[in-house]
Amino acid sequence: MTQWPADATARLLVVTDLDRLGPIVRSCFAPNPIEGVRTCLAGIAEVGQKPTRAVLVGREPGCHNHEAAVAAIKAVAGDTPVIFCCDPAYEDLAKDVVRHGADDYLIFPPEPAELEQALGIPSKVTRQRWIETPVVAPAPSAEELAHLADALPRLVAGDAGTLDALAALICAALNAESASVVIQGTAGHAGPPGPLALDAVLIEPITDNEQRIGQIRVGRRNAGAFAHEDSVKLRHYGVLFGRMLAGARRAHEWQRLALTDDLTGLANRRNLVEFLEDKLALAAKARSTVTVLYFDIDDFKRYNDAYGHDAGDEILCDIGILFAQCSRDTDLVARYGGDEFVVVFWDPEGPRTLGSRHPQGVIDIVHRFRAALKKHTFTRLGPEASGHLTISGGLAHYPWDAHTGIELIEAADRALLQAKDAGKNRFWIIGGGDVGA
């Protein structure tokens, strides 16, 4: 690692991209002398004017030959480290610049440790500065808190506009013209539309458990240049957003576990009841239909006793997956308990007509499932692996058989008992008998 000269008055020179690199360099190396120029041409002229510890060169949009420009800076700088820094999109350019004379390159935004190593700054200088002169980000304004209050419930609910709300929060916090928040390929934006990808003034990574999952990109300030305190505040928001996203992900996972059957991965009873009550409310307004199927496995205890509980678990999982595959996207298949399953057929076919009953689509699904079950192989059942296992079920219909979710499930359960009494291996409709043994 190249060491700085002993002369404490020697400066760190930043060439071009001052609006973005300047705050980062100040946050890492102040109170060491730091100066900057806005063009590579000015950098060539400036390097030899006074003692310089290191040169950090950014990409200059108007420069058509960075390789030659940086090579000229390096020729004047001599043994002084010259480091090129650019956005990820220009990494190939950075490699060319190094081949033409630069000592190294960094990807924007550079981490403090990367800057220390590349520029040859002893790390104790930076550590001591943070101990002696800690920088505290300004307290959030009322506008920031209002944006945060808007973003939090959206984040927990999985709202598609969450990232837009977070970008708006950054604009309010930094008085920026525009901002983008990018998380694992999905982006949210606030401010006037326009390309911010290559023109961001400030960029801050968003991390989750030390893994980079996204970044915040900030456009120009509405008035004046960004201060060091703005960089510190943006860094705090990068950490905050990472923690918020991690918390929302955990909340979504807890919610999923709370609504999912552990064995089969299907909806559990709580999920079923909530879904059914919601669809009944919609059906009441739209005068549409809801059908509930309650079914179980004929003689399930015998399979458990003969082949063991692992075989019984396989049967339950396979039955649930098989029925879900035969159903439609609008239906819900749930494990009710033991070997009992409940299916809610949400069938927005249009207004009910007097005397109508179960939509034909539901009957078709039942027949499709029974045909698939007959062909399915349960690998743990030995000689009974295929074609032996049967199902019995009962169908109840809203609004004719019941008016609430619990009543509809109970009505379907009574129809199931009728199917059992009729000889099993059949599906029974209240008031309509067997749909086909």
Legacy VTK file of the C-alpha trace (Angstrom):
# vtk DataFile Version 3.0
C-alpha trace
ASCII
DATASET POLYDATA
POINTS 437 float
0.000 0.000 0.000
1.447 3.383 -1.004
1.923 5.686 2.007
1.238 9.412 1.967
4.195 11.776 2.183
5.069 12.946 5.676
4.139 16.546 4.779
0.830 17.091 6.586
0.020 20.046 4.337
-0.046 17.892 1.197
-3.571 17.724 -0.170
-5.918 15.168 -1.650
-6.979 16.373 -5.106
-10.399 15.452 -6.558
-10.677 15.867 -10.335
-14.199 16.113 -11.885
-17.480 14.705 -10.464
-17.058 16.997 -7.451
-20.763 17.032 -6.540
-20.694 13.275 -5.885
-17.100 12.521 -4.901
-16.572 15.666 -2.845
-18.981 14.788 0.032
-17.669 11.202 0.217
-14.021 12.306 0.343
-14.771 14.958 2.968
-16.665 12.438 5.104
-13.692 10.061 5.043
-10.636 12.323 5.163
-11.488 15.748 6.624
-9.827 17.699 8.227
-6.970 16.715 5.892
-6.580 19.275 3.063
-8.928 18.463 0.185
-9.153 20.441 -3.069
-10.929 19.875 -6.348
-11.181 20.905 -9.984
-14.057 20.203 -12.356
-12.273 19.035 -15.548
-9.471 16.657 -16.436
-7.687 19.483 -18.275
-7.720 21.582 -15.108
-6.494 18.522 -13.187
-3.437 18.170 -15.450
-2.545 21.796 -14.770
-3.291 21.628 -11.038
-1.451 18.440 -9.982
2.012 19.986 -10.057
1.086 23.290 -8.427
1.521 22.146 -4.787
2.281 18.974 -2.764
-0.406 16.343 -3.455
-0.913 13.128 -1.485
-3.230 11.413 -3.960
-5.465 12.183 -6.932
-9.018 10.831 -7.271
-10.362 11.258 -10.808
-14.056 10.926 -11.634
-15.647 10.397 -15.037
-16.089 13.663 -16.940
-19.220 13.532 -19.181
-17.713 15.907 -21.763
-14.372 14.100 -22.015
-14.002 11.857 -25.085
-10.634 10.297 -24.173
-10.361 9.529 -20.470
-7.438 7.184 -21.090
-5.241 9.991 -22.442
-6.465 12.521 -19.880
-5.729 10.316 -16.873
-2.402 9.241 -18.380
-1.434 12.920 -18.581
-2.433 13.481 -14.950
-0.367 10.462 -13.918
2.631 11.713 -15.905
2.592 14.985 -13.956
1.772 13.281 -10.600
4.744 10.888 -10.767
4.752 8.604 -7.712
1.545 10.143 -6.331
-1.344 7.610 -6.535
-3.912 8.399 -9.248
-7.223 6.534 -8.816
-10.105 6.568 -11.303
-13.703 6.302 -9.955
-16.824 5.662 -12.049
-20.286 4.103 -12.001
-20.610 0.332 -12.590
-21.763 0.948 -16.180
-18.306 2.335 -17.035
-16.131 -0.374 -15.483
-14.702 -1.360 -18.887
-13.590 2.257 -19.322
-11.982 2.178 -15.887
-9.963 -0.928 -16.806
-8.724 0.851 -19.956
-7.738 3.888 -17.877
-5.673 1.660 -15.560
-3.939 0.073 -18.552
-2.961 3.586 -19.715
-1.346 4.622 -16.432
-3.832 5.017 -13.527
-2.815 3.142 -10.382
-6.244 1.625 -9.736
-9.977 2.201 -10.136
-12.993 2.179 -7.778
-16.687 1.673 -8.452
-18.965 4.480 -7.287
-19.911 4.860 -4.486
-16.581 3.795 -2.978
-16.559 2.473 0.581
-14.257 4.257 3.083
-12.061 1.160 3.399
-11.673 0.998 -0.403
-10.642 4.659 -0.531
-8.130 4.185 2.303
-6.482 1.234 0.582
-6.447 2.740 -2.919
-5.207 6.188 -1.845
-2.715 4.858 0.687
-4.229 6.529 3.744
-3.477 4.812 7.075
-6.796 3.633 8.473
-6.074 5.007 11.942
-6.442 8.527 10.534
-10.044 7.885 9.560
-10.857 6.008 12.778
-9.433 8.764 14.935
-11.351 11.437 13.027
-14.674 9.677 13.623
-13.874 9.301 17.332
-12.877 12.934 17.808
-15.346 14.678 15.511
-18.473 12.530 15.143
-20.982 13.920 12.682
-24.639 13.721 13.663
-27.230 13.805 10.914
-29.851 16.553 11.257
-33.097 15.520 12.931
-35.853 14.516 10.457
-38.282 17.254 9.525
-42.056 17.039 9.875
-42.262 16.473 6.106
-39.813 13.546 6.324
-41.804 11.984 9.160
-45.013 12.368 7.134
-43.422 10.580 4.153
-42.100 7.870 6.471
-45.563 7.394 7.976
-46.927 6.980 4.438
-44.233 4.493 3.391
-44.316 2.141 6.406
-47.860 0.726 5.992
-47.281 0.397 2.247
-44.116 -1.580 2.915
-45.848 -3.969 5.316
-48.775 -4.413 2.907
-46.473 -5.063 -0.057
-47.872 -2.060 -1.949
-46.367 -1.610 -5.420
-45.914 2.110 -4.711
-43.657 1.577 -1.691
-40.402 2.396 -3.482
-41.939 5.565 -4.940
-42.859 6.616 -1.392
-39.311 5.953 -0.168
-37.894 7.981 -3.063
-40.227 10.852 -2.144
-38.926 10.635 1.430
-35.339 11.060 0.166
-36.343 14.108 -1.893
-37.901 15.670 1.195
-34.944 14.778 3.418
-32.250 16.202 1.110
-34.234 18.885 -0.726
-33.401 17.029 -3.928
-34.971 17.529 -7.345
-35.316 13.774 -7.887
-34.428 10.441 -6.320
-34.693 6.737 -7.102
-34.729 3.740 -4.771
-33.696 0.482 -6.437
-34.215 -2.861 -4.663
-33.164 -6.079 -6.401
-34.057 -4.852 -9.879
-37.263 -2.996 -8.917
-37.128 0.813 -8.900
-39.197 3.601 -7.405
-38.841 7.255 -8.449
-39.802 10.700 -7.180
-39.422 14.024 -8.967
-39.546 14.969 -12.648
-39.184 12.025 -15.042
-35.765 11.629 -16.593
-32.657 9.456 -16.686
-31.170 9.378 -13.204
-29.127 6.205 -13.703
-25.968 7.972 -14.887
-26.595 11.506 -13.578
-27.014 10.841 -9.852
-25.141 13.300 -7.628
-25.248 11.069 -4.539
-25.488 7.271 -4.384
-25.882 5.228 -1.204
-26.060 1.416 -0.980
-28.936 -0.294 0.836
-27.774 -3.324 2.790
-29.486 -6.182 4.576
-27.354 -8.221 6.965
-24.222 -6.774 5.306
-25.446 -7.862 1.855
-26.035 -5.098 -0.698
-29.644 -5.399 -1.907
-30.099 -2.060 -3.636
-29.179 1.595 -3.686
-30.499 5.132 -3.312
-29.692 7.504 -6.193
-30.174 11.229 -5.653
-30.329 13.940 -8.322
-29.258 17.538 -7.916
-30.265 19.666 -4.955
-33.043 22.198 -5.479
-30.795 24.993 -4.187
-27.026 24.959 -3.760
-24.789 21.933 -3.341
-25.161 19.007 -0.963
-23.341 19.398 2.353
-21.474 16.784 4.367
-24.502 16.499 6.670
-26.613 15.493 3.657
-24.244 12.600 2.937
-24.456 11.497 6.557
-28.255 11.672 6.490
-28.361 9.684 3.242
-26.106 7.050 4.806
-28.517 6.773 7.735
-31.435 6.328 5.332
-29.524 3.595 3.496
-29.247 1.694 6.787
-32.849 2.484 7.767
-34.287 1.297 4.431
-32.344 -1.953 4.697
-33.748 -2.595 8.174
-37.268 -1.623 7.103
-37.162 -4.021 4.158
-35.772 -6.816 6.326
-38.521 -6.212 8.893
-41.216 -6.220 6.215
-39.855 -9.458 4.787
-39.981 -11.088 8.233
-43.525 -9.796 8.759
-44.616 -11.255 5.413
-43.016 -14.586 6.314
-44.762 -14.644 9.702
-48.041 -13.822 7.992
-47.489 -16.625 5.492
-46.725 -19.106 8.272
-49.789 -17.973 10.204
-52.012 -18.717 7.189
-50.316 -21.895 5.895
-50.680 -25.533 6.896
-47.288 -26.824 8.077
-47.556 -30.249 6.427
-49.137 -29.630 3.035
-48.272 -25.985 2.384
-51.949 -25.311 1.640
-54.070 -22.653 3.300
-54.899 -23.484 6.913
-58.250 -23.120 8.704
-57.672 -19.468 9.639
-56.828 -18.593 6.050
-59.859 -20.530 4.816
-62.335 -18.740 7.083
-60.955 -15.285 6.184
-61.009 -16.064 2.467
-64.517 -17.510 2.578
-66.035 -14.595 4.514
-64.401 -12.142 2.110
-65.791 -13.936 -0.955
-69.259 -14.246 0.579
-69.313 -10.490 1.151
-68.377 -9.916 -2.496
-70.931 -12.478 -3.651
-73.691 -10.753 -1.674
-72.959 -7.458 -3.438
-72.443 -8.897 -6.917
-75.173 -11.554 -6.670
-72.596 -14.179 -7.661
-72.026 -17.707 -6.427
-69.752 -19.397 -3.878
-69.526 -23.173 -3.519
-67.779 -25.070 -0.717
-66.521 -28.633 -1.067
-65.756 -30.550 2.126
-63.949 -33.847 1.479
-61.842 -36.450 3.234
-59.964 -39.647 2.411
-61.950 -42.861 2.637
-60.556 -45.184 5.343
-57.549 -42.940 5.948
-56.829 -44.554 9.342
-56.320 -47.896 7.628
-53.538 -46.464 5.449
-51.869 -44.914 8.499
-52.051 -48.226 10.405
-50.884 -50.368 7.484
-48.116 -48.200 6.021
-47.149 -45.794 8.819
-47.619 -42.098 9.470
-44.972 -41.070 6.914
-47.106 -42.709 4.245
-50.146 -40.924 5.663
-48.346 -37.579 5.436
-47.425 -38.295 1.819
-51.063 -39.055 1.016
-52.208 -35.754 2.558
-49.583 -33.738 0.677
-50.254 -35.432 -2.647
-54.027 -35.055 -2.315
-53.706 -31.337 -1.566
-51.323 -30.700 -4.461
-53.443 -32.775 -6.838
-56.643 -30.893 -6.080
-54.885 -27.528 -6.299
-53.624 -28.495 -9.762
-57.160 -29.364 -10.853
-58.634 -26.100 -9.503
-58.668 -22.582 -10.893
-56.650 -19.567 -9.799
-59.716 -18.061 -8.144
-60.356 -21.123 -5.928
-58.798 -21.848 -2.528
-57.789 -25.349 -1.394
-57.285 -25.630 2.380
-56.479 -28.382 4.839
-59.188 -28.188 7.491
-57.671 -30.721 9.882
-56.571 -34.370 9.940
-57.464 -35.843 6.548
-60.212 -33.263 5.937
-59.941 -30.639 3.187
-62.162 -27.720 2.228
-62.217 -26.076 -1.199
-63.835 -22.681 -1.815
-64.951 -22.188 -5.404
-65.172 -18.466 -6.001
-67.127 -18.329 -9.223
-67.859 -14.824 -10.538
-69.999 -16.068 -13.403
-72.478 -13.240 -13.189
-75.880 -12.609 -11.576
-77.698 -15.523 -9.973
-80.848 -16.656 -11.681
-83.839 -18.141 -9.933
-83.457 -21.884 -9.466
-79.757 -22.031 -10.403
-77.462 -24.216 -8.333
-73.830 -25.281 -8.540
-72.061 -23.929 -11.616
-71.120 -26.629 -14.057
-67.472 -25.577 -13.781
-67.331 -26.851 -10.187
-68.699 -30.253 -11.204
-66.140 -30.418 -13.999
-63.326 -29.756 -11.498
-64.605 -32.535 -9.221
-64.615 -35.015 -12.115
-61.166 -33.837 -13.223
-59.795 -34.396 -9.723
-61.299 -37.876 -9.416
-59.815 -38.867 -12.779
-56.389 -37.545 -11.734
-56.625 -39.330 -8.381
-57.377 -42.644 -10.068
-54.177 -42.374 -12.123
-51.955 -41.006 -9.363
-49.309 -43.224 -7.755
-48.731 -42.955 -3.989
-45.202 -44.288 -3.762
-45.417 -45.507 -0.158
-48.565 -47.584 -0.517
-47.017 -50.687 -2.079
-49.674 -52.778 -3.861
-52.282 -50.048 -3.234
-50.102 -47.314 -4.759
-52.366 -46.609 -7.737
-56.103 -46.666 -8.249
-57.095 -47.851 -4.753
-57.340 -44.652 -2.702
-60.748 -42.918 -2.895
-62.258 -39.648 -1.712
-65.713 -38.682 -0.500
-67.002 -35.133 -0.414
-69.992 -32.877 0.065
-70.899 -29.705 -1.826
-72.885 -26.773 -0.433
-73.892 -23.649 -2.264
-74.293 -19.974 -1.337
-76.872 -18.466 -1.051
-79.293 -21.412 -1.102
-77.703 -23.745 1.474
-76.224 -21.220 3.943
-75.541 -17.514 4.485
-72.295 -17.442 6.474
-68.923 -19.091 6.031
-69.251 -21.415 9.031
-72.802 -22.407 8.040
-71.610 -23.161 4.506
-68.793 -25.402 5.763
-71.190 -27.203 8.107
-73.671 -27.733 5.262
-70.925 -29.209 3.080
-69.886 -31.449 5.994
-73.461 -32.795 6.239
-73.386 -33.515 2.517
-70.111 -35.404 3.066
-71.808 -37.606 5.660
-74.511 -38.381 3.104
-71.815 -39.392 0.612
-70.299 -41.730 3.225
-73.698 -43.238 4.026
-74.296 -43.795 0.305
-71.198 -45.992 0.034
-68.176 -43.646 -0.047
-66.118 -42.798 -3.137
-68.603 -40.178 -4.222
-69.367 -36.438 -4.008
-72.784 -35.377 -2.746
-74.630 -32.114 -3.422
-77.194 -30.924 -0.905
-80.592 -31.489 -2.518
-79.003 -32.926 -5.648
-77.490 -36.264 -4.696
-74.331 -37.810 -6.107
-72.514 -35.902 -8.857
-71.191 -39.184 -10.271
-69.669 -42.122 -8.445
LINES 1 438
437 0 1 2 3 4 5 6 7 8 9 10 11 12 13 14 15 16 17 18 19 20 21 22 23 24 25 26 27 28 29 30 31 32 33 34 35 36 37 38 39 40 41 42 43 44 45 46 47 48 49 50 51 52 53 54 55 56 57 58 59 60 61 62 63 64 65 66 67 68 69 70 71 72 73 74 75 76 77 78 79 80 81 82 83 84 85 86 87 88 89 90 91 92 93 94 95 96 97 98 99 100 101 102 103 104 105 106 107 108 109 110 111 112 113 114 115 116 117 118 119 120 121 122 123 124 125 126 127 128 129 130 131 132 133 134 135 136 137 138 139 140 141 142 143 144 145 146 147 148 149 150 151 152 153 154 155 156 157 158 159 160 161 162 163 164 165 166 167 168 169 170 171 172 173 174 175 176 177 178 179 180 181 182 183 184 185 186 187 188 189 190 191 192 193 194 195 196 197 198 199 200 201 202 203 204 205 206 207 208 209 210 211 212 213 214 215 216 217 218 219 220 221 222 223 224 225 226 227 228 229 230 231 232 233 234 235 236 237 238 239 240 241 242 243 244 245 246 247 248 249 250 251 252 253 254 255 256 257 258 259 260 261 262 263 264 265 266 267 268 269 270 271 272 273 274 275 276 277 278 279 280 281 282 283 284 285 286 287 288 289 290 291 292 293 294 295 296 297 298 299 300 301 302 303 304 305 306 307 308 309 310 311 312 313 314 315 316 317 318 319 320 321 322 323 324 325 326 327 328 329 330 331 332 333 334 335 336 337 338 339 340 341 342 343 344 345 346 347 348 349 350 351 352 353 354 355 356 357 358 359 360 361 362 363 364 365 366 367 368 369 370 371 372 373 374 375 376 377 378 379 380 381 382 383 384 385 386 387 388 389 390 391 392 393 394 395 396 397 398 399 400 401 402 403 404 405 406 407 408 409 410 411 412 413 414 415 416 417 418 419 420 421 422 423 424 425 426 427 428 429 430 431 432 433 434 435 436
